[in-house]
């Protein structure tokens, strides 16, 4: 591979990794936080949109670099800043613009390839599951640990007790109140139905 081809491949790899991360987050939110189901087609569409956004970013970069190259051509004075390019920078700016163009073109190509999109979605799904599994393992290790196994037990005990009082017990109390409310509502409904039945029976007599 040449220098430009290497740079394009690296840019595409970075963009693909960013798309995978974005889709992984969509999966975590959609299937866990919002209690949804894993819909491959939905996440393929999300992947396509993530790649589109990065392709557009690469295209904007190409336009900016071409504008800088045109402005730099024929200027031979000393630059006054990092992005104050001169004629000697023209070749480098042209190469960078070509790299941005190549990245955008490859990403556009991937957007139309169902197999490429499916691979990214599957990798994102595996990454999302790895995150969930890691968090479960960590929580089980911490919550299942005996005091003599935890070097920070004494230091963290008060924080855990406070969390229990503020969060767990409040949640339990709220759940119990909700259950009691539902029970009373059901009891009222049953009494109402019973009264209706008794009234109907009286009319029949």
Residue, then its C-alpha position, 0 to 999 in steps of 0.5 A: x500500500x502507498x502512503x495515501x492508501x494507508x491513510x485512507x485505510x486508517x481513516x476508514x478504520x477509525x470511522x468504522x470503530x466510531x460507528x460501531x461505538x455509536x450503534x453499541x450505545x444505541x443497542x444498550x439504550x434501546x434494549x436495556x434502558x428502554x426495554x426494547x427488542x434487538x431489531x437488526x434492521x433498525x440497527x443497520x439503519x443506525x449504522x448507515x446513518x453513522x457512516x453517512x455522518x462521518x462521510x459528510x465530515x470527510x467531504x467537508x474536510x476535503x472541501x476545506x483542504x482544497x480551499x486552503x490549497x488554492x489560497x496557499x498557491x503562489x504565496x512564498x512569504x513566511x507563515x504567521x500561524x499554524x494554518x497559514x499555509x504557503x506554496x510549499x504546503x500545496x502538495x501536502x494539502x492536496x494529498x490530505x484532500x485526496x485522503x479525505x476524499x478516499x475515506x468519504x468514498x469508502x464510507x459511502x460504499x459501505x453504506x450500500x453494502x448490507x454485508x458490511x453493515x451487518x458485520x458492524x451491527x453484529x460487532x456492536x451487539x457483541x460489544x454491548x453484551x460484553x459491557x453488560x456482562x462486565x457490569x454484571x460480573x462486577x456487581x455480583x463480585x461486589x454485592x456477593x463479597x464477604x466483609x473479610x474479603x473486601x479491604x474497603x468494607x469498613x470504609x464503604x459500609x456507611x456509604x452502602x448503608x446510606x444508599x440502602x436507606x436513600x434508594x433501596x428502602x425508598x424504592x421498596x416503600x414506593x413499591x409497597x404503596x403502589x401494591x396497596x393502591x392497586x389492591x384497594x382499587x381492585x377491592x373497590x371495583x369488586x365491591x362495585x360489581x357486587x353492589x350492581x349484581x345485588x341491585x340487579x337481583x333485587x329488581x328481578x324479584 
